[in-house]
Each structure stands twice: as C-alpha cells, then as structure tokens.
Amino acid sequence: MLEREGRAFFLIPMGMDGAEPQRARQLTGAELEAARLGFHRAHPHRSAKRVFYVTQLIAIVTLAAGFVLALRAAPALTWATVHYAALSFFAIAIFWRLIAASNLKPLLWRLTSPAQWPTYTILCPLYREAGVVSELVAWLRRLDYPHEALQILLLIEADDAETLTAASAVANTAPFEVVLLPPAPPRTKPKALNAGLALARGEFVVVYDAEDRPHPQQLRAALAAFEDGGERLACVQAPLDVDNAEQSWIARQFAAEYAIQFRELLPMLAKLRLPLPLGGSSNHFRIAALRASGGWDPFNVTEDADLGYRLARDGYASGVIGTPTWEEAPITLGAWVNQRTRWIKGHMQTWLVLMRDPLRCAREMGLAGFASMQLMLAGGIIAAFAHGPLALVVLVAALSPYQLLGMEDFVLALAGYSVAIFAALTACALSNSLSHARAALTMPFYWPLASIAAWKALFELVFRPHHWSKTRHGISQRQVMRAGSDQRSDASSAPMALMSSSL
C-alpha cells in the first residue's frame, strides 16, 4: 500500500502486455462520509434513512381505527365497499397492462458516431463477486466505444479481498480503475454508486451489475437517444433480458416478468411521458442532471425506482432504448424470495418517501405522473400482499359447493390471468425468447409466492430497513450472446442471437 497526499493506494499486478499497473484508490474518510450521508444531509425529506414520519404513523393508525369502527357499525356495507374498491383497482391495473401488452412494436435504436466522443463513465459496484468479475470485464472490453473516452470504475468494498484479487488480475490497465470503499454502514449498492459518481469524469454515466452482459452498441444507442431527447432527458433505460431462463421454473417466470416490465410497461410509460421506475442496471444518465437531483439514496434498497421518480419530481424525463443487457435470474426459490423481499421493501421505502407530502409530490410530478406512480408502485405492493390470499380464496370458492364469490369476481380473476398470459406471450415475441411462452401458462402459480416475500419485506422494513440482501451470481449455466453484424449508425440493429455454444 502507498500513501500519497493523504490518500491510500494499492498497487495491482502489471498486465500481461507490460503496461504500467493501475493503482486501486481507497476513499478518504470525507469522501466516504459524503457517499454515505451526503444525500440525507442535502435532501432529508427525500431520504429513506428515516423510515416513518410521525404524521404517517398517525395516518396509518387513524385509517386502521376507522376501518375497525366501520366494521362494528356496518360490517356488510364496509366489506362491500372494500370489495368493490378492490375490484375497481384491479380492473384498472388489468386494463393498464392490456394496453402495454397490445403495443407489439419492438424497441428500435439509432446509433451515433459523433465527431468528438464525450467521456462515458461506467460504474460497476461489486461485492463478493470474485466468480463473475472476469466475465464482466470481458464484456465491458467489447463495448463499441472509443476506450480513450471511457472511464470504468470498479467499486469494491475494501474488506472483500477475493473480489479485489480477481478484479486486479483482469482490470489492471486503463480505462479500468479500482476504487476501494472502507467498510461502513449502510452496506448498500447506492452508497458505492455515490462514491463512483463523485469520481466520475464523464458527461454520461451508466450502471452495470456484476453479472451483466451489455450489448456492445449500448453506449452508442444511449448517446443517440440523449442527442434526440434534449437537455431535459436525464435517463434512458436499456431492457434487461434473462439469459439463464432454462435453468429452472422460477428463472423462466422471472424472465417473463422482466420481459413484460422492460419490453412493454416501461416503453408505454416513456411514450406517455410518465415517470419510470428504473431497473437497477443499464440505466444511462446525463451526469449533470443526476448530480442536480442528488445522486442515489444510500438508505433505499431499491435506489433505481426511487431515483426514477425523483428525476420526474425535478422536471426531468426518462426514456428507453432497445439495446439489451443480459442478466442472470435466481434459479432457486430461496434466492428469489431474498431478492424479491429486498425489492418490495425498497418499493415500500420509496412510496413512504413520496407520500411524506402527497400534495407537493403530485404538484411536482403532475397529476398523471402521480396517478401512474400510485398504480405502478402502490399497486405493485398491494398486489404482492394480495396474490397469496386471493389465490387461496379463488381456489376454495371454485371447489366449494356454495357460492362464496360473485360472478364479477371470477370474471375479473379470469381476465387478470388471461391478460397476464397475453402479456407474457407478446413479450416473448418482442424479446425473441420461447422461455416466456413456456412460463405464461403457469404464471398463476408464481404470483402467490410474492406474498411470502411481501410479509418478509414488511418485517424487515420495521426491524432491518437498510439491510441489503445479497444475490449470489455465477451459479447457473447461461446462454451465450453474440452481436449482430449490423453496425449502421442510422438504423436499428438486430437483436443479438442466442447461441448455445460457450465463450
């Protein structure tokens, strides 16, 4: 280790080509504090560090007490009101998804080749990822972008010696830079991203996870979108496709879910100029807009969705591009529940932050954006809790000789399942993956699993709000992607073909 100007550096091995070795830079105490607490100090009202406001707790208790009193005073009327309110809500959600699934246009992209390439910063937060970092680096080296205009920051926890060793062996020359983060709470991805943002030299920045395989032309497609979208376009989201869907039933369901989200729902929201709940990877930012909105919230465990809505509150637009990134889905139920628990907990954190001042949020987002947020965010949380009990109620009612549910309930349930299957099949067509078609017919058995994660998420929200449940990567066989041959800058490129051979 070397000490220079009050900063710690670690030498990493010289590359095989004899190039000068890079130095792993360790954050100073002040830089770490800024990454941890800078957002909360600058924007306390938008930070998830504090879970509940007193006014929110009072509102929750008041609503619960009012419901109990209504049940005592008029039980039949109360249950009928709840029943038809739920029917209306789910009918709107089903219709919303049907609109998204009915748009069968694939995501296209334009490529650009500017006379002067702007610097592009790539942030890769890595924690306990020694097994996949070499493949990530290999895919980043394939990016169709001048390497002299790239800055790739590998953000590694300083106590993660295995990942540091693996990264040092493969990312030891420019444009790669290793940044070490001293262990400090919260141990979250957005904290690492804030550290990287402070060191970023680029005009644009993108986030890639450890298991990501980005399309080689993705940066050029994002740059073209920023050129077309103007200064208020702060972010473009690339679709996330799953390339290990054949490994298990849960992975196929996950792949179908991703396809619906990134091939149908987000493009519809972008077309309607509504806020995007961003994915955790492959979101490209105009760095000036990202910094103006405060960067990431280190205490929010779904920092992506939080940031998407915050950008909308600040008057920025978000869009989508067609060049995909391939990711690895969880292949076991336990891994899926842990990941889904973190997502639902983070969505609850995000919703609580947004609802600290609902009138101000609605004014900043606009009524349409606010309504869309409630449908996508609050609706998703409600659905996660409801799917398990509703599936049980429908099953019992279907097998019972008595009429426990009305005809409208069965019609709505059938409509919901039918639209979901239709959405999965159309997403299959848009992403050229038959795994979604196989998953479509068994989706009703997948949804109730979300209720397990939802109750676990609620427990963690109260007792472990900032705990980051780590997803293990590199444990399943993945399909290999190869780039298409179309390199034209004025046309959309064909999706990369799925190949069964190995790299």
Beta strands, then each sheet from edge to edge (+ up, - down):
strand 1: 2-4
strand 2: 7-11
strand 3: 23-26
strand 4: 120-126
strand 5: 150-157
strand 6: 176-181
strand 7: 204-207
strand 8: 213-214
strand 9: 233-237
strand 10: 240-242
strand 11: 283-286
strand 12: 317-320
strand 13: 325-327
strand 14: 480-482
strand 15: 497-499
sheet 1: 1+ 2- 3+ 6+ 5+ 4+ 7+ 11- 9+ 12+
sheet 2: 8+ 13- 10-
sheet 3: 14+ 15-
end
